[in-house]
Amino acid sequence: MSDNAPPPSVSRRLMLAAAATAPLLGMRAADAAAPFLNTNAPPFYRFRHGVFEITVVSDGPLVLPTLDVVLENAPKADVERILRENRMPTDKWIGPQNVVVVNTGRHLVLIDTGMGDRSKALGPDNGHLIRNLALAGIDPAAIDVVAITHAHIDHCWDIVDARDRLNFPNARVAIAMNDYEFWTQESLLNDPAARDFVLYTRTNLLPVRDRIIPVRDGTEVVPGITAMASAGHTIGHHSYVIESEGKRLVNIGDVFHHHVLLLQNPQWHNIFDSDKAQGAATRQRVAGELAASGTRAVVYHFPFPGVGSIARHANGFIWLPEPIFEG
């Protein structure tokens, strides 16, 4: 065909037919069906902290009553307003459980254990630590220290399994002795409100009595992990400072339970605190110190994986979660 020849003619009817068919062809390609996968991200998050390797492993969420009941001196209207402003449910609290494993290169340290598989009193979908450790490639028998922030059920009830076998057979257990002694005292078995709570705390803690590392403020659990007193939630609550190559990360356990309400209002009382005034004072102190220094924190009940920092905001504080990176 000559370069100067006119283009071949195309009938108007053919052009209209082609135009009408093209969207249908594209729609068929875009609408190709794919199966639902019904899978989620793995229930652990791993990162480096200095020369240490840290893995946050989920034990599954707790489900607790409405927060205006849990926060006993907080105006209900204020609680509901803050929750609505932050697009959170007002009829319940879903609290993650972020269990931390620190590999120092010499020691493998587990901080808290989650609920275990004895009770679903705090929700139907928790007690998954042992399964999730396996998914993270961590052998419970390789853990040589279990560091307990405090002796509440969601922090120490997976030391033994439902058949009373040690889940961490080669581990010593670091815990404050006043917390240990209070929550295992036999006299509390006569209190109907405390009986089951204390019974299974005794089931988990009494078998490791001869393995205990007594914890006080400043106790070095292993090189690079030091206890920091943070009482109030319980009489012996301790946080753990994890330090490597000059970098600090503080596991503050249950100093805070809610990443919005109690950071904005650390003076509000938590009904789960043994000493409510001391708990509020500890929140003010710990948050103030972390905000002033810019020190990173990992928090047990904050949204998974609970790693970030605290900054001052208005009359309280705000949580700044760290982005999760691959690799």
C-alpha positions as CSV (number, residue, x, y, z in Angstrom):
1,M,0.0,0.0,0.0
2,S,1.3,3.4,-0.9
3,D,2.2,5.8,2.0
4,N,-0.1,8.3,0.4
5,A,-3.0,5.9,-0.1
6,P,-6.2,6.7,1.9
7,P,-6.9,4.4,4.9
8,P,-9.4,1.6,4.3
9,S,-13.0,2.5,5.0
10,V,-14.7,1.1,8.1
11,S,-18.4,1.0,8.3
12,R,-20.2,3.1,11.0
13,R,-22.0,-0.1,12.1
14,L,-18.8,-2.0,12.6
15,M,-17.3,0.9,14.7
16,L,-20.3,1.0,16.9
17,A,-20.3,-2.7,17.4
18,A,-16.6,-2.7,18.4
19,A,-17.1,0.2,20.8
20,A,-20.0,-1.7,22.5
21,T,-18.0,-4.9,22.8
22,A,-14.8,-3.5,24.2
23,P,-16.1,-2.7,27.8
24,L,-17.6,-6.2,28.0
25,L,-14.3,-7.8,27.1
26,G,-12.5,-5.7,29.7
27,M,-15.2,-6.5,32.3
28,R,-14.8,-10.2,31.8
29,A,-11.0,-9.9,32.5
30,A,-11.5,-7.8,35.6
31,D,-14.2,-10.0,37.0
32,A,-12.2,-13.2,37.0
33,A,-13.0,-14.9,40.3
34,A,-10.4,-15.5,43.0
35,P,-10.9,-17.7,46.1
36,F,-11.1,-16.1,49.5
37,L,-7.9,-16.9,51.5
38,N,-9.3,-16.4,55.0
39,T,-5.8,-16.0,56.4
40,N,-4.2,-13.2,58.4
41,A,-0.7,-11.9,59.0
42,P,1.4,-14.2,61.3
43,P,0.8,-13.5,65.0
44,F,4.3,-12.3,65.7
45,Y,6.5,-9.3,64.9
46,R,10.3,-9.5,64.9
47,F,12.9,-6.6,65.0
48,R,16.4,-5.8,66.0
49,H,17.2,-3.7,69.1
50,G,20.9,-3.1,69.2
51,V,22.4,-6.6,68.9
52,F,19.3,-8.1,70.5
53,E,16.6,-9.7,68.5
54,I,13.1,-9.1,69.9
55,T,9.9,-10.9,68.9
56,V,6.5,-9.8,70.0
57,V,4.1,-12.8,70.0
58,S,0.3,-12.5,70.4
59,D,-1.5,-14.6,72.9
60,G,-4.8,-13.4,71.5
61,P,-7.1,-10.7,72.6
62,L,-9.0,-10.2,75.9
63,V,-12.6,-8.9,75.9
64,L,-13.5,-6.9,78.9
65,P,-16.6,-4.9,80.1
66,T,-17.3,-1.4,78.9
67,L,-14.6,1.0,79.8
68,D,-16.8,3.4,81.8
69,V,-17.1,0.6,84.3
70,V,-13.4,-0.2,84.3
71,L,-12.4,3.4,84.8
72,E,-14.2,4.1,88.0
73,N,-13.7,7.8,88.5
74,A,-14.0,8.7,84.8
75,P,-17.2,10.5,83.7
76,K,-19.1,8.1,81.4
77,A,-19.9,10.9,78.9
78,D,-16.2,11.7,78.6
79,V,-15.2,8.1,78.1
80,E,-17.8,7.5,75.4
81,R,-16.9,10.8,73.7
82,I,-13.2,9.9,73.5
83,L,-14.0,6.4,72.2
84,R,-16.3,7.8,69.5
85,E,-13.8,10.4,68.5
86,N,-11.2,7.6,68.0
87,R,-13.6,5.3,66.2
88,M,-13.6,2.7,69.0
89,P,-16.5,0.6,70.3
90,T,-18.2,1.9,73.4
91,D,-19.8,-1.4,74.5
92,K,-16.6,-3.4,75.1
93,W,-12.8,-3.3,75.3
94,I,-10.8,-5.7,73.1
95,G,-7.3,-5.8,74.6
96,P,-4.3,-7.4,72.8
97,Q,-1.8,-9.4,74.7
98,N,1.7,-8.7,73.5
99,V,4.2,-11.2,74.9
100,V,7.8,-10.3,74.3
101,V,10.7,-12.6,73.6
102,V,14.2,-11.2,73.9
103,N,17.2,-13.0,72.4
104,T,20.3,-11.4,73.7
105,G,22.6,-13.9,72.0
106,R,23.3,-15.5,75.3
107,H,19.9,-15.8,76.8
108,L,16.3,-16.2,75.6
109,V,14.0,-14.3,77.8
110,L,10.2,-14.4,77.7
111,I,8.4,-11.5,79.3
112,D,4.9,-12.6,80.6
113,T,3.1,-15.7,79.3
114,G,-0.5,-14.7,78.5
115,M,-3.7,-16.5,79.7
116,G,-2.9,-20.2,79.0
117,D,-5.6,-22.7,78.1
118,R,-7.4,-23.1,81.4
119,S,-9.9,-20.3,81.1
120,K,-11.9,-18.3,78.6
121,A,-13.3,-16.0,81.3
122,L,-11.7,-13.0,79.5
123,G,-12.7,-13.8,75.9
124,P,-12.9,-16.8,73.6
125,D,-9.9,-16.3,71.4
126,N,-6.8,-16.2,73.7
127,G,-4.4,-18.6,75.2
128,H,-2.5,-19.1,72.0
129,L,1.1,-18.3,73.1
130,I,2.6,-21.8,72.8
131,R,1.1,-22.3,69.3
132,N,2.2,-18.8,68.2
133,L,5.8,-19.3,69.6
134,A,6.0,-22.3,67.3
135,L,4.9,-20.2,64.3
136,A,7.6,-17.7,65.2
137,G,10.2,-20.5,65.3
138,I,10.8,-20.3,69.1
139,D,11.1,-23.5,71.1
140,P,9.6,-23.1,74.6
141,A,12.3,-25.4,76.0
142,A,15.0,-23.0,74.7
143,I,13.7,-20.2,77.0
144,D,15.9,-19.9,80.0
145,V,14.2,-17.0,81.9
146,V,10.5,-16.1,82.1
147,A,10.2,-12.6,83.5
148,I,6.8,-11.8,85.0
149,T,5.7,-8.2,85.2
150,H,3.0,-9.1,87.8
151,A,1.0,-12.2,88.9
152,H,-2.4,-11.4,87.2
153,I,-4.0,-14.2,85.2
154,D,-3.2,-12.9,81.8
155,H,0.5,-12.6,82.6
156,C,1.4,-15.8,84.4
157,W,-1.2,-18.5,83.7
158,D,0.7,-20.2,80.9
159,I,3.7,-21.2,83.0
160,V,2.1,-24.6,83.2
161,D,-0.4,-26.2,80.8
162,A,-3.8,-27.7,81.5
163,R,-2.2,-31.0,82.5
164,D,0.1,-29.2,85.0
165,R,3.2,-29.7,82.9
166,L,5.8,-26.9,82.7
167,N,5.6,-25.1,79.4
168,F,9.1,-23.7,79.8
169,P,10.9,-26.6,81.5
170,N,14.4,-25.1,81.5
171,A,13.4,-21.6,82.6
172,R,13.9,-19.7,85.8
173,V,11.1,-17.3,86.7
174,A,11.8,-13.7,87.6
175,I,9.1,-12.0,89.7
176,A,8.8,-9.6,92.6
177,M,8.4,-11.7,95.8
178,N,5.7,-9.5,97.3
179,D,3.6,-10.1,94.2
180,Y,4.3,-13.8,94.3
181,E,3.4,-14.1,98.0
182,F,0.3,-12.0,97.8
183,W,-1.3,-13.8,94.8
184,T,-0.4,-17.3,96.0
185,Q,-1.5,-16.9,99.6
186,E,-3.7,-19.8,100.8
187,S,-6.1,-17.6,102.8
188,L,-7.5,-16.1,99.6
189,L,-8.9,-19.5,98.6
190,N,-11.6,-18.8,101.2
191,D,-12.7,-15.7,99.4
192,P,-15.3,-16.7,96.8
193,A,-14.5,-13.7,94.6
194,A,-10.8,-14.5,94.5
195,R,-10.8,-18.3,94.8
196,D,-10.5,-19.3,91.1
197,F,-8.1,-16.4,90.4
198,V,-5.8,-17.5,93.2
199,L,-6.2,-21.2,92.7
200,Y,-4.8,-21.2,89.2
201,T,-2.2,-18.5,90.0
202,R,-1.0,-21.0,92.7
203,T,-1.1,-23.8,90.1
204,N,1.3,-21.8,87.9
205,L,3.6,-20.2,90.4
206,L,4.0,-22.8,93.2
207,P,5.7,-25.4,91.0
208,V,8.5,-22.9,90.1
209,R,9.1,-21.6,93.6
210,D,12.6,-23.1,93.7
211,R,13.4,-21.5,90.3
212,I,12.6,-17.9,91.2
213,I,14.8,-14.9,90.6
214,P,13.6,-12.4,93.2
215,V,13.0,-9.1,91.4
216,R,13.4,-5.6,92.9
217,D,14.0,-2.2,91.3
218,G,17.3,-2.4,89.5
219,T,17.6,-6.2,89.5
220,E,19.5,-7.4,86.5
221,V,17.6,-10.4,85.2
222,V,20.1,-11.2,82.6
223,P,22.8,-8.8,81.1
224,G,20.8,-6.2,79.2
225,I,17.5,-6.7,81.0
226,T,16.9,-4.8,84.2
227,A,13.7,-4.6,86.4
228,M,12.2,-1.2,87.1
229,A,9.6,-0.9,89.9
230,S,6.3,0.4,88.7
231,A,3.8,-0.7,91.4
232,G,0.2,0.4,91.7
233,H,-1.5,-2.1,89.3
234,T,-0.2,-4.7,91.7
235,I,2.0,-4.3,94.8
236,G,5.0,-5.8,93.0
237,H,4.4,-4.8,89.4
238,H,7.8,-4.3,87.6
239,S,8.6,-3.1,84.1
240,Y,11.7,-4.4,82.3
241,V,14.3,-2.1,80.7
242,I,15.9,-3.8,77.6
243,E,19.2,-2.2,76.7
244,S,21.7,-3.0,73.9
245,E,24.3,-0.8,72.3
246,G,23.0,2.2,74.2
247,K,19.4,1.7,72.9
248,R,16.7,1.4,75.5
249,L,13.3,-0.2,75.2
250,V,11.0,-0.5,78.2
251,N,8.4,-3.2,78.6
252,I,5.9,-1.4,80.9
253,G,3.5,-4.3,81.3
254,D,0.2,-3.1,82.7
255,V,1.2,0.4,83.7
256,F,-1.3,1.4,81.0
257,H,-4.2,-0.6,79.7
258,H,-5.7,1.6,77.1
259,H,-3.6,3.5,74.5
260,V,-6.0,6.5,74.3
261,L,-8.2,6.8,77.4
262,L,-5.5,6.4,80.0
263,L,-2.8,8.2,78.1
264,Q,-5.0,11.2,77.7
265,N,-6.2,10.8,81.3
266,P,-3.6,9.0,83.4
267,Q,-5.3,10.3,86.6
268,W,-8.3,8.1,86.0
269,H,-8.6,5.1,88.2
270,N,-8.5,1.6,86.9
271,I,-10.6,-0.9,88.9
272,F,-8.0,-3.6,88.2
273,D,-5.2,-1.6,90.1
274,S,-4.5,-2.8,93.6
275,D,-3.7,0.7,94.7
276,K,-5.6,3.1,92.4
277,A,-4.0,6.3,93.5
278,Q,-0.5,4.7,93.2
279,G,-1.4,3.3,89.8
280,A,-2.4,6.8,88.6
281,A,0.8,8.3,90.0
282,T,2.9,5.5,88.3
283,R,1.2,6.2,85.0
284,Q,2.1,9.9,85.3
285,R,5.7,9.1,86.3
286,V,6.4,6.5,83.7
287,A,4.8,8.3,80.8
288,G,6.5,11.5,81.8
289,E,9.9,9.8,81.9
290,L,9.4,8.0,78.6
291,A,8.1,11.2,76.9
292,A,11.0,13.3,78.2
293,S,13.7,10.9,77.1
294,G,12.1,9.7,73.9
295,T,12.6,6.1,75.0
296,R,10.8,3.4,73.1
297,A,8.2,1.3,74.9
298,V,6.4,-2.0,74.4
299,V,3.0,-2.2,76.1
300,Y,1.2,-5.4,76.8
301,H,-2.4,-4.4,76.0
302,F,-1.8,-1.7,73.3
303,P,-2.7,-2.6,69.7
304,F,-0.4,-5.3,68.3
305,P,2.6,-5.3,68.4
306,G,2.5,-2.6,71.1
307,V,5.8,-1.0,70.1
308,G,6.2,2.8,69.9
309,S,6.8,5.9,72.0
310,I,4.9,8.2,74.3
311,A,4.7,12.0,73.8
312,R,3.1,14.8,75.8
313,H,-0.2,16.1,74.4
314,A,-2.5,18.7,75.9
315,N,-2.9,17.8,79.6
316,G,-1.9,14.2,79.1
317,F,0.0,12.0,76.6
318,I,-0.4,10.4,73.2
319,W,0.8,7.0,71.8
320,L,3.0,7.1,68.7
321,P,3.0,3.5,67.3
322,E,6.0,2.5,65.3
323,P,5.4,1.4,61.7
324,I,5.7,-2.3,61.1
325,F,8.4,-3.1,58.5
326,E,8.9,-6.3,56.6
327,G,12.1,-8.2,57.0
